[in-house]
Amino acid sequence: MNITKVDVGGGSIAVVSSSEILIEDVQSALDLMATVQYETGCDRIVINKSLLSESFFDLKTRLAGEILQKFINYRKKVAFVGDFSAYPSQSFQDFIYECNRGNDIFFLPTDQQAIEKLSMLK
């Protein structure tokens, strides 16, 4: 796992990259949050969708909801980056739409858009 700290006007954002899946369950999401906090002190995180288990994108597993609730509970802002059109489920697209309307969790196409969005948050 590689964590890059990006300094922006509103503070710092951690961009996480890896060649393997880092978030497979709730515990691995908590571990990632703790590692990012310890190594960078950042409470805003950019995560590529390739770092997420495929079961995250199947809302029937409830994994996405459980993981995102942990990000909210621990006051972490997160942007997931990638092409989410590969998941044509209307319920998943609605889920993305609702997340993007909020202030804590976003699904965006590029790292740059994610950094820009997270940099505008307090």
C-alpha positions as a Markdown table, in Angstrom:
| # | Residue | x | y | z |
|---|---|---|---|---|
| 1 | Met | 0.0 | 0.0 | 0.0 |
| 2 | Asn | 1.2 | 3.5 | -0.9 |
| 3 | Ile | -0.3 | 6.6 | 0.7 |
| 4 | Thr | 0.4 | 10.0 | -0.9 |
| 5 | Lys | -0.3 | 13.1 | 1.1 |
| 6 | Val | -1.6 | 16.0 | -1.1 |
| 7 | Asp | -1.6 | 19.4 | 0.5 |
| 8 | Val | -4.5 | 21.7 | -0.6 |
| 9 | Gly | -5.8 | 25.0 | 0.6 |
| 10 | Gly | -8.2 | 23.4 | 3.1 |
| 11 | Gly | -5.6 | 21.0 | 4.6 |
| 12 | Ser | -4.3 | 17.6 | 3.5 |
| 13 | Ile | -5.8 | 14.7 | 1.6 |
| 14 | Ala | -4.5 | 11.1 | 1.6 |
| 15 | Val | -4.5 | 9.3 | -1.8 |
| 16 | Val | -4.3 | 5.6 | -1.3 |
| 17 | Ser | -3.0 | 3.3 | -4.0 |
| 18 | Ser | -2.1 | -0.4 | -4.1 |
| 19 | Ser | -1.8 | -3.3 | -6.5 |
| 20 | Glu | -4.1 | -5.4 | -4.3 |
| 21 | Ile | -7.5 | -5.2 | -2.8 |
| 22 | Leu | -7.3 | -3.4 | 0.5 |
| 23 | Ile | -10.9 | -3.3 | 1.6 |
| 24 | Glu | -12.6 | -6.7 | 1.8 |
| 25 | Asp | -14.7 | -6.3 | 4.9 |
| 26 | Val | -15.5 | -3.8 | 7.6 |
| 27 | Gln | -12.4 | -4.6 | 9.6 |
| 28 | Ser | -10.0 | -4.0 | 6.7 |
| 29 | Ala | -11.8 | -0.6 | 6.1 |
| 30 | Leu | -11.2 | 0.3 | 9.8 |
| 31 | Asp | -7.5 | -0.8 | 9.4 |
| 32 | Leu | -7.1 | 1.4 | 6.4 |
| 33 | Met | -8.6 | 4.4 | 8.2 |
| 34 | Ala | -6.3 | 3.8 | 11.1 |
| 35 | Thr | -3.2 | 3.5 | 8.9 |
| 36 | Val | -4.0 | 6.6 | 7.0 |
| 37 | Gln | -4.6 | 8.6 | 10.2 |
| 38 | Tyr | -1.4 | 7.3 | 11.8 |
| 39 | Glu | 0.8 | 7.9 | 8.7 |
| 40 | Thr | -0.6 | 11.2 | 7.4 |
| 41 | Gly | -3.0 | 12.6 | 10.0 |
| 42 | Cys | -5.5 | 13.1 | 7.2 |
| 43 | Asp | -9.3 | 12.8 | 7.7 |
| 44 | Arg | -10.0 | 13.0 | 3.9 |
| 45 | Ile | -9.1 | 10.0 | 1.8 |
| 46 | Val | -9.2 | 9.2 | -1.9 |
| 47 | Ile | -9.5 | 5.4 | -2.7 |
| 48 | Asn | -9.5 | 3.9 | -6.2 |
| 49 | Lys | -12.4 | 1.4 | -6.7 |
| 50 | Ser | -9.8 | -1.3 | -7.6 |
| 51 | Leu | -8.9 | -1.4 | -3.9 |
| 52 | Leu | -12.4 | -2.5 | -3.0 |
| 53 | Ser | -13.7 | -6.1 | -3.0 |
| 54 | Glu | -16.3 | -6.7 | -5.7 |
| 55 | Ser | -18.9 | -7.5 | -3.0 |
| 56 | Phe | -18.8 | -3.8 | -2.0 |
| 57 | Phe | -20.6 | -3.0 | -5.3 |
| 58 | Asp | -23.4 | -5.6 | -4.6 |
| 59 | Leu | -25.7 | -3.7 | -2.3 |
| 60 | Lys | -27.4 | -7.0 | -1.3 |
| 61 | Thr | -24.3 | -7.9 | 0.7 |
| 62 | Arg | -24.8 | -4.7 | 2.8 |
| 63 | Leu | -21.0 | -4.3 | 2.8 |
| 64 | Ala | -21.0 | -0.9 | 1.2 |
| 65 | Gly | -23.4 | 0.5 | 3.8 |
| 66 | Glu | -21.5 | -1.0 | 6.7 |
| 67 | Ile | -18.2 | 0.3 | 5.5 |
| 68 | Leu | -19.5 | 3.8 | 4.7 |
| 69 | Gln | -21.1 | 4.0 | 8.1 |
| 70 | Lys | -17.7 | 3.4 | 9.6 |
| 71 | Phe | -16.2 | 6.3 | 7.6 |
| 72 | Ile | -19.0 | 8.5 | 8.9 |
| 73 | Asn | -18.7 | 7.3 | 12.5 |
| 74 | Tyr | -15.0 | 8.1 | 12.5 |
| 75 | Arg | -15.6 | 11.4 | 10.8 |
| 76 | Lys | -13.6 | 10.6 | 7.6 |
| 77 | Lys | -14.5 | 12.1 | 4.3 |
| 78 | Val | -13.9 | 9.7 | 1.4 |
| 79 | Ala | -14.0 | 9.8 | -2.3 |
| 80 | Phe | -14.0 | 6.5 | -4.3 |
| 81 | Val | -12.5 | 7.0 | -7.8 |
| 82 | Gly | -13.1 | 5.0 | -10.9 |
| 83 | Asp | -15.6 | 4.2 | -13.7 |
| 84 | Phe | -18.7 | 3.0 | -11.9 |
| 85 | Ser | -20.7 | 2.5 | -15.1 |
| 86 | Ala | -19.7 | -1.2 | -15.0 |
| 87 | Tyr | -22.3 | -1.6 | -12.3 |
| 88 | Pro | -25.5 | -1.0 | -14.1 |
| 89 | Ser | -27.8 | -1.8 | -11.2 |
| 90 | Gln | -30.3 | 1.0 | -10.8 |
| 91 | Ser | -30.1 | 0.7 | -7.0 |
| 92 | Phe | -26.3 | 1.1 | -7.0 |
| 93 | Gln | -26.5 | 4.1 | -9.4 |
| 94 | Asp | -29.1 | 5.6 | -7.0 |
| 95 | Phe | -26.8 | 4.9 | -4.1 |
| 96 | Ile | -24.0 | 6.8 | -5.9 |
| 97 | Tyr | -26.3 | 9.7 | -6.7 |
| 98 | Glu | -27.4 | 10.0 | -3.0 |
| 99 | Cys | -23.8 | 9.8 | -1.7 |
| 100 | Asn | -22.6 | 12.5 | -4.1 |
| 101 | Arg | -25.4 | 14.8 | -2.9 |
| 102 | Gly | -24.0 | 14.6 | 0.7 |
| 103 | Asn | -20.9 | 16.0 | 2.4 |
| 104 | Asp | -19.0 | 12.8 | 3.4 |
| 105 | Ile | -18.8 | 10.2 | 0.7 |
| 106 | Phe | -18.3 | 10.6 | -3.0 |
| 107 | Phe | -18.0 | 8.4 | -6.1 |
| 108 | Leu | -16.0 | 10.3 | -8.8 |
| 109 | Pro | -14.3 | 9.5 | -12.1 |
| 110 | Thr | -10.8 | 10.9 | -11.4 |
| 111 | Asp | -8.3 | 11.5 | -8.6 |
| 112 | Gln | -8.2 | 15.1 | -9.5 |
| 113 | Gln | -12.0 | 15.6 | -9.2 |
| 114 | Ala | -11.9 | 13.7 | -5.9 |
| 115 | Ile | -9.1 | 16.0 | -4.5 |
| 116 | Glu | -11.0 | 19.1 | -5.7 |
| 117 | Lys | -14.2 | 17.9 | -4.1 |
| 118 | Leu | -12.6 | 16.9 | -0.8 |
| 119 | Ser | -10.5 | 20.1 | -0.7 |
| 120 | Met | -13.8 | 22.1 | -0.6 |
| 121 | Leu | -15.0 | 20.4 | 2.6 |
| 122 | Lys | -14.4 | 21.5 | 6.1 |
